[in-house]
Amino acid sequence: MTVVIGLTGGIGSGKSTLSKLFLAHQVVIIDADAIARLVVQKDQPVLAEISAYFGPEILINGQLNRPLLRRIIFSDENKKAYLNALLHPLIRTEMLLQLQHARGDYVIFEAPLLFENNLDVFCDHCLVVDVDEEIQLQRVSARDNTDIATIKAIIASQIGREARLSRADFVINNSTASLTQLKDEVTKLDHKFRSFSI
């Protein structure tokens, strides 16, 4: 039986970096963010509903204007709730389909809102990548030019750091870790996670 490892952490914590390191061990990665992008790709039926609600400027050449949408929903709880109600069932269906078809000793299920959306019920163990908030702000701002107020709103919308850590089975501290240290941590965890399926 394939063991499901939930991977989560706050925005800018390094989830994608860890996923790539696990991928190097030939592990299947199911990425909730990638699935979220998939369901709103150009020509997807749900885009018409999003455009009707948020206005035509939310689309550029038929594609979702993600930076604008992010700014809108993190400054308006009602609009955020509408979008979540619209997209979460589609995302969840695709996630469960991918989990059902995943093969291997274990699979990494990467989801930023693993605990917030109770997706940990589909996991056997949960791995949290943890960082200081100041580092989150620096990384996200440098990565995609998101303004600090929006980043802080995103952090505030996620489960608190202590609550996240309290639900973790495994933790990687990525505040000061080098890439070499992260690789070593992932190699150790890869051995451990493979042992769970024996």
C-alpha positions in Angstrom: 0.0 0.0 0.0 1.3 3.5 -0.9 1.9 5.7 2.1 0.7 9.3 1.8 2.9 12.0 3.3 1.2 15.4 3.5 3.7 18.2 3.0 2.7 21.7 4.1 4.0 25.0 5.5 3.3 28.7 5.3 3.8 30.7 2.2 7.4 31.1 1.3 8.5 28.3 3.6 10.1 26.2 0.8 7.5 23.5 0.1 8.3 23.5 -3.6 12.1 23.2 -3.0 11.4 20.1 -0.8 9.1 18.6 -3.3 11.9 18.9 -6.0 14.3 17.2 -3.6 11.9 14.3 -3.0 11.3 14.1 -6.8 15.0 13.4 -7.1 14.3 10.2 -5.1 11.8 9.1 -7.8 8.8 9.9 -5.6 5.4 10.8 -7.0 4.5 14.4 -6.1 0.8 15.5 -6.0 0.8 19.3 -5.9 -2.4 21.0 -4.8 -1.2 24.3 -6.2 -0.5 22.7 -9.6 -4.0 21.2 -9.5 -5.5 24.6 -8.6 -3.8 26.0 -11.7 -5.0 23.1 -13.8 -8.7 23.7 -13.0 -8.5 27.3 -14.0 -6.5 26.9 -17.2 -7.6 28.7 -20.4 -11.0 27.5 -21.8 -11.9 25.7 -18.5 -15.7 26.2 -18.0 -15.2 27.6 -14.4 -13.4 30.7 -15.9 -16.7 32.0 -17.2 -18.2 31.9 -13.7 -15.1 33.6 -12.2 -15.3 36.3 -14.9 -19.0 36.9 -14.4 -18.4 37.3 -10.6 -15.2 39.3 -10.5 -15.5 41.2 -13.8 -13.9 40.7 -17.2 -10.6 42.3 -16.1 -9.9 39.1 -14.1 -9.1 37.5 -17.4 -6.2 38.5 -19.8 -6.4 36.8 -23.2 -8.7 34.2 -21.7 -6.3 33.4 -18.9 -6.7 34.1 -15.2 -5.0 37.2 -13.9 -3.7 35.5 -10.8 -1.9 38.5 -9.2 -5.1 40.6 -9.4 -7.3 37.8 -8.1 -4.9 37.2 -5.2 -5.0 40.9 -4.3 -8.8 40.9 -4.5 -9.5 37.8 -2.4 -7.1 38.6 0.3 -8.7 42.0 0.9 -12.3 40.8 0.7 -13.4 37.8 2.8 -16.7 37.4 0.9 -15.0 37.2 -2.5 -12.5 34.8 -1.1 -15.3 32.6 0.3 -17.1 32.6 -3.1 -13.9 31.5 -4.9 -13.1 28.8 -2.4 -16.7 27.4 -2.7 -16.4 27.4 -6.5 -12.9 25.9 -6.8 -12.3 23.7 -3.8 -14.7 20.8 -4.9 -13.0 20.7 -8.3 -9.5 20.7 -6.8 -10.4 18.1 -4.2 -11.9 15.8 -6.9 -8.7 16.0 -8.9 -6.5 15.5 -5.8 -8.3 12.4 -4.8 -8.1 11.0 -8.3 -4.4 11.5 -8.4 -3.9 10.0 -4.9 -6.0 7.0 -5.9 -3.7 6.4 -8.9 -0.4 7.1 -7.2 2.0 4.2 -7.0 5.3 3.7 -5.0 6.4 3.1 -1.5 5.1 6.6 -0.6 3.7 9.7 -2.3 4.2 13.3 -1.3 1.0 15.3 -1.2 2.0 18.9 -1.2 -0.8 21.3 0.0 -0.3 24.8 1.5 -3.7 24.5 3.2 -3.4 20.8 4.3 -4.7 21.5 7.8 -6.9 24.4 7.0 -9.0 22.4 4.5 -8.7 19.1 6.6 -6.8 17.4 3.8 -4.6 15.7 6.4 -7.5 13.1 6.7 -6.1 11.6 3.4 -2.6 11.4 4.8 -0.8 8.8 6.8 1.8 11.2 8.1 2.3 15.0 7.9 5.6 16.8 7.2 5.8 20.5 8.0 8.5 22.8 6.6 8.8 25.7 9.1 10.3 29.2 8.8 10.3 32.5 10.6 7.7 35.0 9.5 10.3 37.6 8.6 11.9 35.1 6.2 8.5 34.4 4.6 8.0 38.1 3.9 11.5 38.4 2.4 11.2 35.3 0.2 7.7 35.9 -1.2 8.4 39.6 -1.8 11.6 38.8 -3.7 10.0 35.8 -5.5 7.0 37.4 -7.1 6.9 41.1 -6.1 3.8 40.6 -4.0 3.4 43.6 -1.7 4.0 43.1 2.0 0.4 43.8 3.0 -0.9 41.1 0.8 1.8 38.6 2.0 0.8 39.4 5.6 -2.9 38.9 4.8 -2.0 35.5 3.3 0.0 34.5 6.3 -2.9 35.6 8.6 -5.3 33.5 6.6 -3.3 30.4 7.1 -3.2 28.3 10.3 -0.8 29.7 12.9 2.7 28.5 13.1 2.4 26.9 16.5 -0.9 25.1 15.5 0.7 23.8 12.3 3.7 22.5 14.2 1.5 20.8 16.8 -0.1 18.7 14.0 3.2 17.7 12.4 4.6 14.2 12.6 7.9 15.5 11.0 9.4 19.0 10.8 12.1 20.5 8.7 13.3 23.9 9.8 14.1 25.9 6.7 14.9 29.3 8.2 18.7 28.9 7.8 19.2 25.5 6.2 21.4 25.3 3.2 20.4 23.3 0.1 22.9 20.6 1.1 21.4 20.4 4.6 17.9 20.1 3.0 19.1 17.4 0.7 20.5 15.4 3.7 17.2 15.8 5.6 15.2 14.7 2.6 17.5 11.6 2.1 17.0 10.6 5.7 13.2 11.1 5.5 13.1 9.2 2.2 14.6 6.1 4.0 12.2 6.5 6.9 9.1 7.0 4.7 10.0 3.9 2.6 10.2 1.8 5.7 6.6 2.7 6.5 5.4 0.7 3.5 7.3 -2.5 4.4 
